[in-house]
Amino acid sequence: MDASTLLSTSQDIGSSPIGKKDLVRRAICSRIITGIYRKGDNVPSCRDIAGQLLVSKNSAYEAYYDLVGLGILEARNRSGFTVALDIPGVKKQLPPDSALQDAPPKSTKPRQFNCRLPAANMRANQPQNWTQYQFPFVYNQIDTELFPIEAWRECSRLALGRKALPIWTSEAVDVDCPDLIFQLRQRLLHYRGINVAEDEILVTVGAQHALSIIGTLFAEDPRPIAFENPGYQEARHMFHLYNNQIAPVPVDIGGFDPDRLPAEFKLAYITPGCQFPTMVVMPNDRRVRVIEKARAANALVIEDDYEIGLVGHVKLKPALKSLDEDGTVIYVGSLSKTLSPSIRMGFIVADRDIIKSAKTVRSLTVRHPPSIVQETTAMFLAHGYHDAHIKNLREIYSQRWHIMQEGIKKHLPMFSPGDATGGTSFWLTGPENFDAEVFAKRLQQRGVLIEPGHIFYNGGVTKNSFRIGFPSVAGNKINTGLHHISDEAKSYLETL
């Protein structure tokens, strides 16, 4: 029986008002015609098809045996019913969720979105299976071997205890975990030279969430946001998404240069402790000037303190917020680099009026960060596990930093390493005609991942820089990975 004969049979079945039995036969024939069921495939049991089409089991049973008599189905002992014929040219399709009707064909016309989505090639294109690469010199990932799993498990167990149950099972939209706020003030902010009250802190779902709240709060101010160039591309994309204008400010050996700020701006986004992505540190005189410039312009400064002194040999400067006397600085921090980016634990420190408004924005978007994660993090901090973990990371990352520094000098002399003295990545620059995006794709074939630098520039115009991070690469593998980068660089440069 071919497709046309089967179609005729299906139509004959439905030529009169559809009965219960006819409904089953038409559904099965239609699925065979469209390739949902092929020869040898099991069709739904009588009970299942009866439930799908709202007919009796007896009606389904009679319909199936009618189709057996027509040679369309075959009854197998203890195996139900299978399709008995094959229709050439009909491709196999996925089984339907229900037997009511076939879904209409999907439109091929691309959907239009009325928002400022960034171009795909302007975001970090990190493979989902990055852990399977032998040398993942990527940023914003952690070495899972260093994660304090036993300590975190113990804090999770305590947070899940019966006493804490009423705390984290209720919806507290306007109230963060009091213990977490206390621990952030005592163990993290005090360590950065920041002394604030409880109502000047807001917990967020990571630093990116904190930045999105700020971008929302100030979106109606038509003045631009002064932004580091190169700078943290996800923050730039997010600000742009909320219709904020961006005014790029060049970065040099001292990071963000306040003397190159535009005449008017509403916010200045900076990473003074460890510039993203060049890793240079803003000197004290610039720190003072950027606050003064912001006050004069009736603007605010966003300090993203994303990497809180993770390299032990570098003396950590106090946060820019520690110099703030009148609420000019909005401080954003997180535990993504010290614990894990997947925990999504961040916070904003700002004037209480800003925090009050930010809390409203937060409640309208995510309601509040998961209370159980807040409780677990509070215990992790309170028991000193975070302090011990930071100490361990500083020692290990300092060792890896020096291995990287020496390895770059030895294996990658064709690239300029910049002026950074710390941080968990290196910013390398090649000749003007060097395309780091092409280079990154070539390195993937060798099992090496790097980050091309064009994504960090406003407009993506600069192509000859790239970043290599070391938190995810064990110290004994760094030099081997750098050697692979060197070999590929020599091969690529010969083609230019």
C-alpha positions as CSV (number, residue, x, y, z in Angstrom):
1,M,0.0,0.0,0.0
2,D,1.5,3.4,-1.0
3,A,0.9,6.8,0.5
4,S,-2.0,7.7,-1.9
5,T,-3.8,4.5,-1.1
6,L,-3.4,5.1,2.6
7,L,-4.6,8.6,2.3
8,S,-7.6,7.4,0.3
9,T,-8.4,4.9,3.1
10,S,-8.0,7.7,5.7
11,Q,-10.4,9.9,3.8
12,D,-12.9,7.1,3.2
13,I,-12.9,6.6,7.0
14,G,-13.9,10.2,7.5
15,S,-16.4,10.6,4.6
16,S,-19.3,10.3,7.0
17,P,-19.8,11.9,10.4
18,I,-16.8,10.7,12.5
19,G,-17.6,7.9,15.0
20,K,-15.4,7.0,17.9
21,K,-13.8,4.1,16.1
22,D,-13.3,6.2,12.9
23,L,-11.6,8.9,14.9
24,V,-8.9,6.4,16.1
25,R,-8.4,5.0,12.6
26,R,-8.1,8.5,11.0
27,A,-5.5,9.6,13.7
28,I,-3.3,6.5,13.2
29,C,-3.5,6.7,9.3
30,S,-2.6,10.4,9.5
31,R,0.4,9.8,11.6
32,I,1.7,7.1,9.3
33,I,1.2,9.4,6.3
34,T,3.2,12.2,7.9
35,G,6.0,9.9,8.9
36,I,5.4,10.0,12.7
37,Y,5.1,6.2,12.7
38,R,7.2,4.1,10.3
39,K,7.2,0.4,9.5
40,G,8.0,-1.6,12.6
41,D,7.2,1.2,15.0
42,N,4.9,0.6,17.9
43,V,1.7,2.7,17.9
44,P,0.2,3.8,21.2
45,S,-1.6,1.1,23.2
46,C,-5.4,0.9,23.1
47,R,-5.5,2.4,26.6
48,D,-3.2,5.3,25.6
49,I,-4.9,6.2,22.3
50,A,-8.3,6.0,24.0
51,G,-7.1,8.5,26.6
52,Q,-5.7,10.8,24.0
53,L,-8.8,10.9,21.8
54,L,-11.3,10.6,24.6
55,V,-12.9,7.4,23.3
56,S,-13.5,4.1,25.0
57,K,-10.9,1.4,25.1
58,N,-13.2,-1.0,23.2
59,S,-13.6,1.6,20.3
60,A,-9.8,1.8,20.1
61,Y,-9.4,-2.0,20.1
62,E,-11.9,-2.4,17.3
63,A,-10.3,0.4,15.3
64,Y,-6.9,-1.2,15.6
65,Y,-8.2,-4.6,14.4
66,D,-9.9,-2.9,11.4
67,L,-6.5,-1.5,10.5
68,V,-4.9,-4.9,10.9
69,G,-7.5,-6.3,8.4
70,L,-6.5,-3.6,6.0
71,G,-2.8,-4.5,6.3
72,I,-1.9,-1.1,7.9
73,L,-1.1,-2.5,11.4
74,E,0.2,-5.8,12.6
75,A,-0.8,-7.4,15.9
76,R,2.1,-8.9,17.8
77,N,1.7,-11.2,20.8
78,R,2.4,-9.3,24.0
79,S,3.9,-6.5,22.0
80,G,0.9,-4.5,21.0
81,F,0.4,-3.2,17.5
82,T,3.1,-2.1,15.1
83,V,3.0,-0.4,11.6
84,A,3.0,-3.1,8.9
85,L,3.9,-1.1,5.8
86,D,6.6,1.3,4.7
87,I,5.9,4.4,2.6
88,P,8.9,5.5,0.5
89,G,9.9,9.2,0.6
90,V,8.2,9.9,4.0
91,K,10.8,11.1,6.6
92,K,10.6,10.1,10.2
93,Q,9.2,12.8,12.5
94,L,9.2,13.3,16.2
95,P,6.2,11.7,18.0
96,P,3.4,14.2,18.8
97,D,2.5,15.4,22.3
98,S,-1.1,14.6,21.6
99,A,-3.2,13.1,18.8
100,L,-5.5,16.0,18.3
101,Q,-4.0,17.6,15.2
102,D,-0.7,18.1,13.6
103,A,1.0,21.3,14.6
104,P,1.0,24.1,11.9
105,P,4.3,24.6,10.1
106,K,6.7,27.0,11.8
107,S,7.3,30.4,10.3
108,T,10.7,30.9,8.6
109,K,10.4,34.7,9.0
110,P,12.9,35.9,11.7
111,R,11.3,37.5,14.7
112,Q,11.9,41.2,15.3
113,F,12.7,42.4,18.9
114,N,12.4,46.0,19.9
115,C,15.4,46.1,22.2
116,R,19.1,46.6,21.9
117,L,20.5,43.1,21.9
118,P,24.2,42.9,21.4
119,A,25.7,41.2,18.3
120,A,26.6,37.6,18.9
121,N,30.3,38.2,18.0
122,M,30.5,40.9,20.6
123,R,30.0,38.5,23.5
124,A,32.3,36.0,25.0
125,N,31.9,32.8,22.9
126,Q,33.0,30.3,25.5
127,P,32.2,26.7,24.4
128,Q,29.7,25.0,26.7
129,N,32.1,22.0,27.0
130,W,35.0,24.2,27.9
131,T,36.0,21.8,30.7
132,Q,36.8,19.2,28.1
133,Y,39.5,21.4,26.6
134,Q,43.0,20.5,27.8
135,F,44.1,24.1,28.3
136,P,41.1,26.4,29.1
137,F,42.8,29.8,29.6
138,V,39.3,31.3,30.1
139,Y,38.1,33.9,32.6
140,N,35.2,33.8,35.0
141,Q,35.6,30.1,35.7
142,I,37.1,28.3,38.7
143,D,39.3,25.3,39.4
144,T,36.8,22.9,40.8
145,E,39.6,21.1,42.6
146,L,40.0,24.1,44.8
147,F,36.4,24.6,45.7
148,P,35.8,23.9,49.5
149,I,33.1,21.4,48.9
150,E,33.1,19.9,52.4
151,A,32.8,23.3,54.1
152,W,30.0,24.3,51.7
153,R,28.2,21.0,52.2
154,E,28.4,21.5,56.0
155,C,27.0,25.0,55.7
156,S,24.2,23.8,53.4
157,R,23.3,21.1,56.0
158,L,23.1,23.7,58.8
159,A,21.0,26.0,56.6
160,L,18.6,23.2,55.9
161,G,18.1,22.5,59.5
162,R,14.7,22.7,61.2
163,K,15.6,25.9,63.1
164,A,16.3,27.8,59.9
165,L,13.3,26.4,58.0
166,P,10.9,29.3,58.8
167,I,13.6,31.8,57.6
168,W,14.3,30.5,54.1
169,T,10.9,29.1,53.3
170,S,9.0,32.4,53.6
171,E,9.1,35.1,50.9
172,A,11.0,38.0,52.2
173,V,10.9,40.5,49.3
174,D,12.1,43.5,51.2
175,V,14.4,41.8,53.8
176,D,17.7,40.2,53.1
177,C,19.2,37.6,55.4
178,P,20.3,39.6,58.5
179,D,23.2,37.2,59.2
180,L,24.5,37.6,55.6
181,I,24.3,41.4,55.8
182,F,26.2,41.3,59.1
183,Q,28.9,39.0,57.6
184,L,29.3,41.1,54.5
185,R,29.8,44.2,56.6
186,Q,32.2,42.6,59.0
187,R,34.2,40.2,56.8
188,L,34.2,41.6,53.3
189,L,33.4,45.3,53.4
190,H,35.5,46.1,56.4
191,Y,38.4,44.2,54.8
192,R,38.0,46.6,51.8
193,G,38.0,49.7,54.1
194,I,34.2,50.2,53.7
195,N,32.1,51.0,56.8
196,V,28.4,51.3,56.1
197,A,25.0,50.7,57.9
198,E,22.7,47.8,57.3
199,D,20.3,49.8,55.2
200,E,23.1,50.7,52.8
201,I,23.5,47.1,51.5
202,L,21.4,45.1,49.1
203,V,21.9,41.5,48.2
204,T,21.6,40.6,44.5
205,V,21.7,37.6,42.2
206,G,25.4,38.2,41.3
207,A,27.2,41.4,40.2
208,Q,25.5,41.4,36.8
209,H,22.1,41.7,38.5
210,A,23.4,44.5,40.6
211,L,24.6,46.4,37.5
212,S,21.2,45.8,35.8
213,I,19.4,47.3,38.7
214,I,21.7,50.4,38.5
215,G,21.2,50.6,34.8
216,T,17.4,50.6,35.3
217,L,17.4,53.2,38.0
218,F,19.3,55.8,35.9
219,A,18.0,54.9,32.5
220,E,15.8,58.0,32.2
221,D,18.7,60.4,32.7
222,P,19.7,61.3,29.1
223,R,23.4,61.9,30.0
224,P,25.8,59.1,29.0
225,I,27.6,56.5,31.1
226,A,31.3,57.0,31.0
227,F,32.8,53.5,30.4
228,E,36.2,52.0,30.4
229,N,37.5,51.2,26.9
230,P,38.4,48.4,26.8
231,G,36.1,47.3,29.5
232,Y,33.7,44.7,30.9
233,Q,31.6,44.0,27.8
234,E,28.6,42.4,29.6
235,A,28.1,45.5,31.7
236,R,28.3,47.7,28.6
237,H,25.8,45.5,26.7
238,M,23.4,45.6,29.7
239,F,23.6,49.4,30.1
240,H,22.9,49.7,26.4
241,L,20.0,47.3,26.6
242,Y,18.2,49.7,29.0
243,N,18.7,52.6,26.6
244,N,21.7,54.1,28.4
245,Q,24.1,55.9,26.1
246,I,27.8,54.9,26.4
247,A,30.7,57.3,26.3
248,P,34.0,55.3,26.0
249,V,36.9,56.5,28.0
250,P,40.4,55.2,27.0
251,V,42.3,53.0,29.4
252,D,46.1,53.3,29.8
253,I,48.8,52.0,32.2
254,G,46.9,53.6,35.0
255,G,43.5,52.3,34.0
256,F,40.5,54.7,33.7
257,D,41.7,58.2,33.0
258,P,39.4,60.7,34.8
259,D,40.9,63.6,32.8
260,R,39.3,62.2,29.7
261,L,35.8,62.1,31.1
262,P,33.1,63.8,28.9
263,A,31.8,67.2,30.0
264,E,28.5,65.7,31.0
265,F,27.9,62.2,32.3
266,K,25.6,60.5,34.8
267,L,27.6,57.5,35.8
268,A,31.2,56.4,35.5
269,Y,31.7,52.7,35.4
270,I,35.2,51.7,36.6
271,T,37.2,48.7,37.9
272,P,39.9,50.5,39.8
273,G,41.2,47.6,41.9
274,C,42.0,45.4,38.9
275,Q,41.0,46.9,35.5
276,F,38.9,44.6,33.4
277,P,40.4,43.2,31.2
278,T,43.9,44.7,31.3
279,M,44.4,44.0,35.0
280,V,46.2,47.3,35.7
281,V,45.6,49.1,39.0
282,M,44.3,52.7,39.2
283,P,46.8,54.9,41.1
284,N,45.7,57.0,44.2
285,D,45.7,60.3,42.4
286,R,43.3,59.1,39.8
287,R,41.0,57.6,42.4
288,V,40.7,61.0,44.1
289,R,40.1,62.8,40.8
290,V,37.4,60.5,39.5
291,I,35.3,61.2,42.7
292,E,35.9,64.9,42.4
293,K,35.0,64.9,38.7
294,A,31.8,63.0,39.5
295,R,30.8,65.5,42.2
296,A,31.4,68.4,39.9
297,A,29.2,66.8,37.2
298,N,26.5,65.9,39.7
299,A,27.2,62.3,38.7
300,L,27.9,59.0,40.5
301,V,30.7,56.4,40.2
302,I,30.1,52.7,39.9
303,E,33.0,50.8,41.4
304,D,32.9,47.1,40.3
305,D,35.3,45.4,42.7
306,Y,34.9,42.0,40.9
307,E,38.3,40.6,41.9
308,I,39.1,41.1,45.5
309,G,42.8,40.6,45.8
310,L,43.0,37.0,44.7
311,V,46.8,37.1,43.9
312,G,48.8,37.0,47.1
313,H,51.9,38.8,46.1
314,V,50.0,42.0,45.3
315,K,49.4,44.5,48.1
316,L,45.7,45.3,48.0
317,K,44.6,48.9,47.9
318,P,41.5,50.0,49.8
319,A,38.3,50.2,47.7
320,L,37.5,53.5,46.0
321,K,34.3,53.4,48.2
322,S,36.5,53.9,51.2
323,L,37.3,57.4,50.0
324,D,33.6,58.3,49.6
325,E,32.3,60.8,52.1
326,D,28.9,61.8,50.5
327,G,27.5,58.7,48.7
328,T,29.1,59.5,45.3
329,V,30.3,55.9,44.9
330,I,28.1,52.9,44.3
331,Y,30.0,49.8,45.2
332,V,29.3,46.4,43.5
333,G,30.8,43.2,44.7
334,S,30.2,39.4,44.5
335,L,31.5,36.0,45.5
336,S,31.7,34.7,41.9
337,K,35.5,34.8,41.7
338,T,36.2,33.5,45.2
339,L,33.5,30.8,45.4
340,S,31.7,30.1,42.1
341,P,29.9,32.1,39.5
342,S,27.0,29.7,39.6
343,I,26.2,30.5,43.3
344,R,25.1,34.0,42.0
345,M,25.8,35.9,45.2
346,G,26.4,39.7,44.8
347,F,25.6,42.9,46.6
348,I,25.3,46.7,46.2
349,V,26.6,49.2,48.7
350,A,25.3,52.7,48.2
351,D,23.5,55.6,49.7
352,R,20.4,54.4,51.6
353,D,18.0,56.3,49.2
354,I,19.6,54.4,46.2
355,I,19.3,51.1,48.1
356,K,15.7,51.8,48.8
357,S,14.9,52.3,45.1
358,A,17.1,49.4,44.1
359,K,15.1,47.2,46.4
360,T,12.0,48.1,44.5
361,V,13.5,47.3,41.2
362,R,14.8,44.0,42.6
363,S,11.3,43.0,43.9
364,L,9.8,43.7,40.4
365,T,12.3,41.5,38.6
366,V,13.6,38.5,40.7
367,R,11.6,39.3,43.9
368,H,14.7,38.4,46.0
369,P,17.8,36.2,45.9
370,P,17.1,32.7,47.1
371,S,16.9,32.8,50.9
372,I,18.5,29.3,51.3
373,V,21.6,30.5,49.3
374,Q,21.8,33.6,51.5
375,E,21.6,31.5,54.7
376,T,24.3,29.1,53.4
377,T,26.6,31.9,52.4
378,A,26.1,33.6,55.7
379,M,27.2,30.5,57.6
380,F,30.1,29.9,55.2
381,L,31.4,33.4,56.0
382,A,30.6,33.2,59.8
383,H,32.5,30.0,60.3
384,G,35.6,31.4,58.7
385,Y,35.5,29.1,55.7
386,H,35.6,32.0,53.2
387,D,38.6,33.5,54.9
388,A,40.5,30.2,54.8
389,H,39.5,29.7,51.2
390,I,40.7,33.2,50.2
391,K,44.0,32.6,51.9
392,N,44.4,29.3,50.0
393,L,43.4,30.9,46.6
394,R,45.9,33.8,47.1
395,E,48.8,31.4,47.6
396,I,47.9,29.1,44.7
397,Y,47.0,32.0,42.3
398,S,50.2,33.8,43.2
399,Q,52.2,30.7,42.2
400,R,50.3,30.4,39.0
401,W,50.7,34.1,38.2
402,H,54.5,33.9,38.4
403,I,54.5,30.7,36.3
404,M,52.4,32.5,33.7
405,Q,54.6,35.6,33.8
406,E,57.8,33.6,33.2
407,G,56.1,31.4,30.7
408,I,54.9,34.4,28.6
409,K,58.3,35.8,28.6
410,K,59.8,32.5,27.4
411,H,57.2,31.3,25.0
412,L,55.3,34.4,23.8
413,P,57.9,37.2,23.2
414,M,55.9,38.1,20.1
415,F,53.2,39.7,22.3
416,S,53.3,42.7,24.6
417,P,52.2,41.6,28.1
418,G,51.0,45.0,29.3
419,D,51.8,46.6,32.7
420,A,49.7,44.6,35.1
421,T,51.4,43.3,38.3
422,G,48.5,41.0,39.4
423,G,45.1,39.7,38.6
424,T,44.0,36.2,37.5
425,S,44.6,36.8,33.8
426,F,47.1,38.4,31.3
427,W,46.3,40.9,28.6
428,L,48.5,40.3,25.5
429,T,48.8,42.5,22.4
430,G,50.2,41.5,19.0
431,P,51.1,43.4,15.8
432,E,48.5,45.7,14.3
433,N,47.6,43.2,11.6
434,F,47.1,40.4,14.1
435,D,43.5,39.2,14.4
436,A,43.0,37.6,17.8
437,E,39.5,36.3,16.9
438,V,41.0,34.2,14.0
439,F,43.9,33.1,16.3
440,A,41.4,31.9,19.0
441,K,39.6,29.7,16.5
442,R,42.9,28.2,15.4
443,L,43.9,27.5,19.0
444,Q,40.6,25.6,19.7
445,Q,41.9,23.0,17.3
446,R,44.8,22.5,19.6
447,G,42.6,22.1,22.7
448,V,43.5,25.7,23.9
449,L,40.9,28.4,24.8
450,I,41.7,32.1,24.9
451,E,39.4,35.2,24.8
452,P,39.8,37.5,21.8
453,G,40.0,41.2,22.9
454,H,37.7,42.9,20.4
455,I,34.7,42.1,22.5
456,F,36.0,44.4,25.3
457,Y,36.2,47.4,23.0
458,N,33.3,49.7,22.3
459,G,32.4,48.8,18.7
460,G,34.8,45.9,18.6
461,V,37.3,47.9,16.5
462,T,40.6,46.7,18.1
463,K,41.4,43.2,17.0
464,N,45.0,42.5,18.0
465,S,44.7,41.9,21.8
466,F,43.5,38.8,23.7
467,R,43.2,37.7,27.3
468,I,44.4,34.4,28.9
469,G,43.2,33.5,32.4
470,F,44.7,30.8,34.6
471,P,42.2,29.9,37.4
472,S,41.0,26.9,35.4
473,V,44.5,25.6,34.4
474,A,46.6,23.7,36.9
475,G,50.1,25.1,37.5
476,N,51.8,22.1,36.1
477,K,49.9,22.5,32.8
478,I,50.4,26.2,32.2
479,N,53.8,26.0,30.4
480,T,52.6,23.2,28.1
481,G,49.5,25.3,27.2
482,L,51.7,28.4,26.6
483,H,53.9,26.3,24.3
484,H,50.9,25.4,22.2
485,I,49.9,29.1,22.0
486,S,53.5,29.9,20.9
487,D,53.6,27.3,18.2
488,E,50.3,28.4,16.7
489,A,51.3,32.1,17.0
490,K,54.4,31.5,15.0
491,S,52.5,29.6,12.4
492,Y,49.8,32.3,12.2
493,L,52.2,35.2,12.1
494,E,53.9,33.7,9.1
495,T,50.7,34.0,7.1
496,L,50.3,37.7,7.8
